[in-house]
């Protein structure tokens, strides 16, 4: 037989925190637990149409109760000028006798919250809308919002049938056995004239990697060391300016010493250039080139002399032929 486990409770401590953050003595534990449960019932009953997805409670050492309400419609919770919030806070303080602080957080994407999706389907079934149409529309919206998988289950006297049955629909993947899978679970009850119809919704957002867990872990630990670190930082800041002033004085002579040899180098370079400039009139190779041209001319003239010799030779040969 299969044993069904609540997906939210299955992942507590892995990456999902508890909704109630407080510690109590064994004697006071049952009292504080029932206070939390009753407080949640009061808030949900009063703000039924506000789209409340989750209520978190936190108790401090000075007997102050902090309530965080996650809602998709913060305007309904706050009211005109914050009147409804103040009235709720006063009622809770009278009921439990503790100081109560209420903070409201808006849910920017209600399509990705399983509790809000299940309540939306239940309200549509109460208004006599077909459960199949409501389920398909909810799946389409959640997948468009960026979910990787959705699973919706409805059970009871669907469409007023005499025999109760179960219907479910799914799109994408919902890995319930993967602890690192960020799966949200929500359920709601549609109270109709022909009976109660239960709705369950599983939404698979994404798989949480160890890198994301490291980023989420230090967030809660940051506010505690901040107050301790502030005081030593002031001491360090007072001690820093004195060595900085000494450091600022030191580089000025170094810059002067470094600038001096650079100027001497440039000066020597200009002197060398000036010394090289008068060396230009040493244009002795020009007459040498002229001499070379003259020698070439003489060589050409000498080359013409053998022609005369040949002519003389030819005259001799002609004389021998005449003889």
C-alpha positions in Angstrom: 0.0 0.0 0.0 1.2 3.5 -0.8 1.8 6.0 2.0 1.1 9.5 1.0 3.4 12.2 2.5 2.7 15.9 2.6 5.1 17.5 0.1 5.7 20.6 2.2 6.4 18.6 5.4 8.6 16.2 3.4 11.0 19.0 2.5 11.1 20.8 5.8 14.8 21.4 6.8 16.1 20.6 3.4 15.4 24.0 1.8 12.0 24.9 3.1 11.6 26.7 6.4 9.0 26.3 9.1 5.9 28.5 9.1 6.1 28.9 12.9 9.5 30.1 14.2 9.6 30.1 18.0 10.8 28.1 21.0 8.9 27.4 24.2 9.3 25.6 27.5 7.6 22.2 27.8 5.0 23.7 30.1 4.0 26.5 27.7 4.3 24.6 24.4 0.7 23.4 24.2 -0.7 26.8 25.1 1.4 28.6 22.4 0.6 25.9 19.8 -3.2 26.3 20.3 -2.7 30.1 20.2 -1.0 29.8 16.8 -3.8 27.5 15.4 -6.6 29.7 16.6 -4.9 32.9 15.3 -4.7 31.3 11.9 -8.3 30.4 11.9 -9.3 33.9 12.9 -7.2 35.5 10.1 -8.4 33.1 7.4 -12.1 33.5 8.5 -11.9 37.3 8.5 -9.9 37.6 5.2 -11.4 34.8 3.3 -11.6 36.7 0.0 -8.1 38.3 0.3 -6.3 35.4 -1.4 -4.1 34.4 1.6 -1.6 31.7 0.7 0.5 31.4 3.9 0.7 32.8 7.4 4.0 32.8 9.3 4.4 33.4 13.0 7.4 34.4 15.0 7.8 34.9 18.7 10.6 37.0 20.3 11.9 36.8 23.9 10.0 40.0 24.9 6.6 38.3 24.3 6.0 39.9 21.0 4.2 38.0 18.3 5.1 38.8 14.6 2.6 37.7 12.0 3.5 37.7 8.3 0.6 37.4 5.9 1.4 36.3 2.3 -1.5 37.5 0.1 -2.2 38.1 -3.5 -4.6 41.0 -2.7 -2.8 43.3 -0.2 -5.4 46.1 -0.7 -8.1 44.0 0.9 -6.0 43.1 3.9 -4.8 46.7 4.5 -8.1 48.4 3.9 -8.6 52.2 3.5 -5.8 53.9 5.3 -4.8 50.7 7.1 -8.0 50.6 9.1 -8.6 46.8 8.6 -5.0 45.9 9.6 -5.2 48.0 12.8 -8.5 46.5 13.7 -7.2 43.0 13.2 -4.1 43.8 15.3 -6.2 45.1 18.2 -8.5 42.1 18.1 -5.5 39.7 18.2 -3.9 41.6 21.1 -7.2 41.4 23.1 -7.7 37.8 22.4 -4.2 36.5 23.2 -2.8 39.3 25.6 0.4 39.8 23.7 1.8 42.5 21.6 1.2 41.7 17.9 3.0 43.1 14.9 1.5 42.4 11.4 3.5 42.6 8.2 2.0 41.9 4.8 3.9 40.5 1.8 2.4 40.5 -1.7 2.5 37.5 -3.9 3.5 38.7 -7.4 2.7 35.5 -9.3 -0.5 33.9 -7.8 -0.5 31.4 -10.7 2.5 29.7 -9.2 1.1 29.3 -5.7 -0.6 26.0 -5.2 -2.9 27.2 -2.4 -4.3 30.1 -4.4 -4.8 27.9 -7.5 -6.7 25.3 -5.5 -8.9 27.9 -3.9 -9.6 29.4 -7.3 -10.7 26.0 -8.7 -12.9 25.4 -5.6 -14.6 28.8 -6.0 -15.4 28.1 -9.6 -16.9 24.7 -8.7 -19.1 26.4 -6.1 -20.3 28.7 -8.9 -21.4 25.7 -10.9 -18.6 25.9 -13.5 -17.5 22.6 -15.0 -14.6 21.1 -13.0 -12.9 20.0 -16.2 -12.9 23.5 -17.6 -11.6 25.0 -14.3 -8.8 22.4 -14.1 -7.6 22.9 -17.7 -7.6 26.7 -17.4 -5.6 26.5 -14.2 -3.1 24.2 -15.8 -2.7 26.5 -18.8 -2.2 29.5 -16.6 0.4 27.9 -14.4 2.4 26.5 -17.3 2.4 29.9 -19.0 3.7 31.5 -15.7 6.8 29.4 -15.9 6.1 26.2 -14.0 7.7 22.9 -15.1 4.8 20.7 -14.1 1.3 20.8 -12.6 -1.0 18.1 -11.2 -4.6 18.8 -10.1 -6.9 16.3 -8.3 -10.6 16.7 -7.7 -12.7 14.2 -5.8 -16.3 14.0 -4.6 -19.8 14.1 -6.2 -18.6 15.7 -9.4 -21.4 17.3 -11.5 -23.9 16.1 -8.8 -23.4 12.4 -9.5 -24.8 10.0 -7.0 -21.5 8.0 -6.9 -18.5 10.0 -5.9 -15.4 9.7 -8.1 -12.0 11.1 -8.6 -10.7 13.0 -11.5 -7.2 14.3 -12.1 -5.2 16.0 -14.8 -1.5 16.6 -15.2 1.0 18.4 -17.5 4.7 18.4 -17.4 6.5 16.4 -14.6 6.1 16.5 -10.8 9.0 14.5 -9.2 7.5 14.0 -5.7 10.4 11.7 -4.7 13.1 14.3 -5.3 13.9 16.3 -2.2 15.6 19.1 -4.0 12.5 19.6 -6.2 10.7 22.8 -5.3 7.1 21.5 -5.2 4.3 23.5 -3.7 1.2 21.8 -2.4 -2.2 23.2 -1.7 -5.7 22.0 -1.1 -9.2 23.5 -0.8 -12.8 22.4 -0.3 -15.7 23.4 -2.5 -18.9 23.3 -0.4 -21.7 22.7 -2.9 -25.4 21.9 -2.5 -24.8 18.2 -3.4 -21.8 17.8 -1.1 -18.2 18.7 -0.5 -15.6 18.4 -3.3 -12.0 18.4 -2.5 -9.3 19.9 -4.7 -5.5 19.3 -4.5 -2.8 21.0 -6.5 0.9 20.2 -6.9 3.1 22.7 -8.8 6.7 21.9 -9.7 8.7 25.1 -10.1 12.3 24.1 -10.5 15.0 22.0 -8.9 17.0 23.8 -6.2 20.8 23.3 -6.7 23.4 23.4 -3.9 24.5 26.8 -5.1 21.1 28.2 -4.5 21.0 26.7 -1.0 24.3 28.5 -0.2 22.8 31.8 -1.3 19.6 31.2 0.8 21.4 30.1 3.9 23.5 33.2 4.8 20.5 35.6 4.2 19.0 34.7 7.6 22.4 34.9 9.4 23.4 38.4 8.0 21.4 40.6 10.4 22.9 39.2 13.6 26.6 39.9 12.9 25.9 43.4 11.4 25.5 45.0 14.8 28.7 43.4 16.1 30.8 44.4 13.1 29.8 48.0 13.2 31.8 49.0 16.3 35.2 47.6 15.2 34.8 49.2 11.8 34.7 52.7 13.4 38.1 52.0 15.1 39.7 50.8 11.9 38.5 53.9 10.1 40.1 56.2 12.7 43.4 54.5 12.5 43.5 54.4 8.7 43.9 58.1 7.9 47.3 58.5 9.7 49.2 55.9 7.7 47.5 57.2 4.5 48.9 60.7 5.1 52.4 59.3 5.5 52.0 57.2 2.3 50.9 60.3 0.4 54.0 62.3 1.5 56.4 59.4 0.5 55.5 59.1 -3.2 56.1 62.8 -3.9 59.9 62.6 -3.6 59.9 59.3 -5.5 58.0 61.0 -8.3 60.5 63.8 -8.3 63.5 61.4 -8.4 61.8 59.4 -11.1 61.0 62.5 -13.1 64.6 63.9 -13.0 66.4 61.0 -14.8 63.7 61.0 -17.4 64.4 64.6 -18.1 68.2 63.9 -18.3 67.5 61.1 -20.8 65.5 63.4 -23.0 68.1 66.1 -22.7 70.9 63.6 -23.7 68.8 62.4 -26.5 68.3 65.9 -27.8 72.1 66.6 -27.5 72.8 63.5 -29.5 70.3 64.5 -32.2 72.0 68.0 -32.3 75.4 66.3 -32.6 74.2 64.1 -35.3 72.7 67.1 -37.3 76.2 68.7 -38.2 77.4 65.3 -39.3 75.3 65.7 -42.4 77.8 67.8 -44.3 80.2 64.8 -44.4 79.0 64.2 -47.9 82.4 62.9 -49.0 80.8 59.9 -50.8 79.3 62.3 -53.4 82.7 63.1 -55.0 83.5 59.4 -54.8 80.4 58.6 -56.7 81.5 61.3 -59.3 84.9 59.6 -59.4 83.2 56.3 -60.0 81.2 57.8 -62.9 84.4 59.2 -64.3 86.2 55.9 -64.2 83.2 54.3 -65.8 83.4 56.9 -68.6 87.1 56.2 -69.0 86.4 52.5 -69.2 83.9 53.1 -71.9 86.5 55.1 -73.8 89.0 52.3 -73.4 86.4 49.9 -74.7 86.3 52.0 -77.9 90.0 51.6 -78.5 90.0 47.9 -79.3 87.5 48.8 -82.1 90.2 50.9 -83.7 92.7 48.1 -83.3 90.2 45.8 -85.0 90.0 48.3 -87.8 93.8 48.3 -88.1 93.7 44.6 -88.1 91.2 44.6 -90.9 93.4 46.9 -93.0 96.3 44.5 -92.6 94.2 41.6 -93.7 93.1 43.5 -96.7 96.7 44.3 -97.6 97.6 40.6 -97.4 94.7 39.7 -99.6 95.9 42.2 -102.2 99.3 40.8 -102.2 
